[in-house]
Amino acid sequence: MRSKHFQNYLEAEVIAANPLQLVRLLYRGALDSIAAARRHLRQGEIRTRSAAISKAMAIVAELARSLDPQGSGELSQNLRELYGYVQSLLIEANVRQSDAPLAEAEKLLSTLLEGWEHCAKNYDGSASHLRGTALEGELVSCPT
């Protein structure tokens, strides 16, 4: 029953979110999945570890697909390469059943989330500040 309430809350949060909030939700989802994968790895739970890593990979892939190279050029390319690197870390962690790549992926995504959190503090809700990453037809980047 509690899971159903959480799912309803999460759905409402996603529906009401602006593009910047959606980016932050994706990062949090990836980080939660990586934390779960690390926990399952320690407990020797292979199937649930793999599922958590697969979920993190899907979220990172969605972040990569949302990039708009025309909107932010070099930044978009750098993020695309970083997301590719994070995905390679997740694959390595799954194949080798190793925590170190998960820890590195978690650190990288946490650092990126911190940057988006900083941007959110400066975000006033105007579309003029949204450029660089395309989500649901709007562009998102840190306000300048």
URFEN-V720009 format. One record per residue. N is the residue number from 1. PHI is phi as a letter, one per 40 degrees, with the letter a starting at -180 (* if undefined). D_FIRST is the distance of its C-alpha to the first C-alpha in Angstrom with 1 decimal. Layout:
N&PHI&D_FIRST  N&PHI&D_FIRST
This chain:
1&*&0.0  2&c&3.8  3&c&5.4  4&c&5.3  5&c&6.7  6&c&8.9  7&c&10.0  8&c&11.0  9&c&12.7  10&c&14.5  11&c&15.6  12&c&17.0  13&c&18.7  14&c&20.3  15&c&21.5  16&c&23.1  17&c&24.6  18&c&28.3  19&d&29.8  20&c&30.3  21&c&26.7  22&c&25.7  23&c&28.0  24&c&26.6  25&c&23.0  26&c&24.4  27&c&26.1  28&c&23.1  29&c&21.2  30&c&24.2  31&c&24.5  32&c&20.9  33&c&21.5  34&c&24.9  35&c&23.6  36&c&21.1  37&c&24.1  38&c&26.2  39&c&23.8  40&c&23.5  41&c&27.3  42&c&28.0  43&c&25.9  44&g&27.6  45&c&24.6  46&c&26.6  47&c&24.2  48&c&21.3  49&c&24.2  50&c&25.6  51&c&22.5  52&c&22.0  53&c&25.7  54&c&25.5  55&c&22.8  56&c&25.0  57&c&28.0  58&c&26.5  59&c&25.8  60&c&29.3  61&c&30.8  62&c&29.2  63&c&30.7  64&c&34.0  65&c&33.9  66&c&33.5  67&c&36.7  68&b&39.7  69&c&43.0  70&c&45.0  71&c&43.2  72&a&43.6  73&f&45.8  74&c&46.1  75&c&42.9  76&c&41.0  77&c&43.0  78&c&42.3  79&c&38.6  80&d&38.7  81&c&40.6  82&c&38.3  83&c&35.2  84&c&37.2  85&c&38.0  86&c&34.3  87&c&33.5  88&c&36.4  89&c&35.1  90&c&31.7  91&c&33.6  92&d&35.8  93&c&33.0  94&c&31.4  95&c&34.8  96&c&36.2  97&f&33.0  98&b&34.1  99&c&32.5  100&d&35.4  101&c&34.7  102&c&31.1  103&c&32.3  104&c&34.8  105&c&32.4  106&c&30.1  107&c&33.1  108&c&34.4  109&c&31.2  110&c&30.7  111&c&34.2  112&c&33.7  113&c&30.6  114&d&32.7  115&c&35.2  116&c&32.8  117&c&31.5  118&c&35.2  119&c&35.6  120&c&32.7  121&c&34.6  122&c&37.5  123&c&35.7  124&b&36.6  125&g&34.8  126&c&38.0  127&c&38.2  128&c&41.5  129&c&39.9  130&b&37.8  131&a&39.6  132&h&39.5  133&b&36.1  134&c&35.1  135&b&31.5  136&f&30.9  137&g&34.7  138&b&35.1  139&b&36.7  140&b&35.4  141&a&37.4  142&c&38.1  143&c&40.2  144&b&43.8
